Amino acid sequence: MDLVLKEGLLIQKVVDEVVILEPDSGDYYTLNEIGALMLEQLQQGKSADAITLEISQTFNVTQKEVKQDFTLLLTELEKHGLAHHQAT
């Protein structure tokens, strides 16, 4: 996965959710339990396939559904300037 989170984001877990604060703009975003788990695993450097498999097994949903949700999460993070593609 070439997508990396923007430096300087403030990320706080609150119960089963994660709140992301973009300090430059003051905007904040909330992720539900599954989004929070995906973000945590992304931060740990896990591959998209590993994240998809683990979430699929943990929540008993198809890998196809998880992959769609994960792709949407990554798209939204990038769209809001919270992540960018890492140069290779």
Contacts in CASP RR format, 6 or more apart in sequence:
PFRMAT RR
TARGET T0000
AUTHOR 0000-0000-0000
METHOD contacts of the structure
MODEL  1
MDLVLKEGLLIQKVVDEVVILEPDSGDYYTLNEIGALMLEQLQQGKSADA
ITLEISQTFNVTQKEVKQDFTLLLTELEKHGLAHHQAT
1 42 0 8 1.000
1 45 0 8 1.000
1 47 0 8 1.000
1 48 0 8 1.000
1 74 0 8 1.000
2 85 0 8 1.000
2 86 0 8 1.000
2 88 0 8 1.000
3 42 0 8 1.000
3 74 0 8 1.000
3 77 0 8 1.000
3 78 0 8 1.000
3 83 0 8 1.000
3 84 0 8 1.000
3 85 0 8 1.000
3 86 0 8 1.000
4 83 0 8 1.000
4 84 0 8 1.000
4 85 0 8 1.000
4 86 0 8 1.000
5 42 0 8 1.000
5 43 0 8 1.000
5 77 0 8 1.000
5 82 0 8 1.000
5 83 0 8 1.000
6 22 0 8 1.000
6 81 0 8 1.000
6 82 0 8 1.000
6 83 0 8 1.000
6 84 0 8 1.000
8 23 0 8 1.000
9 20 0 8 1.000
9 21 0 8 1.000
9 22 0 8 1.000
9 23 0 8 1.000
9 82 0 8 1.000
10 20 0 8 1.000
10 21 0 8 1.000
10 23 0 8 1.000
11 18 0 8 1.000
11 19 0 8 1.000
11 20 0 8 1.000
11 21 0 8 1.000
11 39 0 8 1.000
12 18 0 8 1.000
12 19 0 8 1.000
12 21 0 8 1.000
13 36 0 8 1.000
16 32 0 8 1.000
16 33 0 8 1.000
16 36 0 8 1.000
17 30 0 8 1.000
17 31 0 8 1.000
17 32 0 8 1.000
17 33 0 8 1.000
17 36 0 8 1.000
18 30 0 8 1.000
18 31 0 8 1.000
18 35 0 8 1.000
18 36 0 8 1.000
18 39 0 8 1.000
18 40 0 8 1.000
19 28 0 8 1.000
19 29 0 8 1.000
19 30 0 8 1.000
19 31 0 8 1.000
20 28 0 8 1.000
20 29 0 8 1.000
20 30 0 8 1.000
20 31 0 8 1.000
20 39 0 8 1.000
20 82 0 8 1.000
21 27 0 8 1.000
21 28 0 8 1.000
22 28 0 8 1.000
22 29 0 8 1.000
22 80 0 8 1.000
22 81 0 8 1.000
22 82 0 8 1.000
27 80 0 8 1.000
29 80 0 8 1.000
29 82 0 8 1.000
31 38 0 8 1.000
31 39 0 8 1.000
31 73 0 8 1.000
34 55 0 8 1.000
34 59 0 8 1.000
34 69 0 8 1.000
35 69 0 8 1.000
35 73 0 8 1.000
37 55 0 8 1.000
37 58 0 8 1.000
38 51 0 8 1.000
38 55 0 8 1.000
38 69 0 8 1.000
38 70 0 8 1.000
38 73 0 8 1.000
39 73 0 8 1.000
41 50 0 8 1.000
41 51 0 8 1.000
41 54 0 8 1.000
42 51 0 8 1.000
46 54 0 8 1.000
48 67 0 8 1.000
48 70 0 8 1.000
51 66 0 8 1.000
51 70 0 8 1.000
52 63 0 8 1.000
52 66 0 8 1.000
52 67 0 8 1.000
52 70 0 8 1.000
53 63 0 8 1.000
55 61 0 8 1.000
55 66 0 8 1.000
55 70 0 8 1.000
56 62 0 8 1.000
56 63 0 8 1.000
56 65 0 8 1.000
56 66 0 8 1.000
59 66 0 8 1.000
74 83 0 8 1.000
77 83 0 8 1.000
78 84 0 8 1.000
78 85 0 8 1.000
END
